[in-house]
Amino acid sequence: MSRIAYVNGRYLPHRLARVHVEDRGFQFADAVYEVIAIRRGAFVDEDRHLARLTRSRGVLALAAPMSEAALKLVIRETVRRNRVGDGIVYLQLSRGAAPRDFAFPAHTRPSLVITVRHMRIADPRLVAEGIAVITVPDQRWKRPDVKSVSLLPNVLAKQRAKEAGAYEAWQIDAQGNVSEGTSSNAWIVSAADEVITRQADTSILKGVTRMAVFDILARKGLRLVERPFSVAEAMAAREAMLTSATNGVLPVVRIDGAPVGDGRPGPLALSLAAAYRAFMDGEA
């Protein structure tokens, strides 16, 4: 069956889905997006994702294309037409099409695109074996807390990781601390059993999966610490991991070629990965 995309009020075959050549998302990256995991036909943490979409578009002063209730109906219809039980929904909202000018156009309609595809979330092989990350300078704009489509630094960093045989790149700020991955939040576990991740200020994206893991840690009675950590601290940590909507929880076993702990997935990362999978199943 061919894939179906939603574009500004129309459901179209994927190969025919188009936006205007002067859409400001294409011209200026004047757009925001969200990715929502689908598990057995249900939407994982949908309300948190849509709340973050609302926040992101608010920062950029983007108008809502429709009510949230209507948006949920469109999301569900797009998923239904694609017959996806396990996968992701991608939503992108731009300021719309207008003659090319840096300033906001006086009158324009927001452009909304929704696509859906099959995907296995939290690949069991990656969880069991763990993944490697490399470190790169953080060269993004100064508001990565906004989930905008301005992702060129992330693309370049991810390509460097791929060329190095790693799964992800952790971006390092001017103080030598890990900010986050190109498409994930970064975590370590200290020798004192502290689960550490950077605080969600304007330097990182407030990950929805990150928040779900906060809930899991609270239920397990584990100690969460929100603060920056350096590359050296991460390399010396007992465990490391990353979280994202498309990966769930993945153990990190190597950083810049050096093993974390004994070089194998740690027990806490494996426990959290299983707990997050159970959370997804519960949502479904």
Secondary structure, 3 states (H helix, E strand, C coil): CCCEEEECCEEEEHHHCCCCCCEHHHHHCCEEEEEEEEECCEECCHHHHHHHHHHHHHHCCCCCCCCHHHHHHHHHHHHHHHCCCCEEEEEEEECCECCCCCCCCCCCCCEEEEEEEECCCCCHHHHHHCEEEEEEECCCCCCCCCCECCCHHHHHHHHHHHHCCCCEEEEECCCCEEEEECCCEEEEECCCCEEEECCCCCCCCCCHHHHHHHHHHHHHCCEEEECCCEHHHHHHCCEEEEEECCCEEEEEEEECCEECCCCCCCHHHHHHHHHHHHHHHHHC
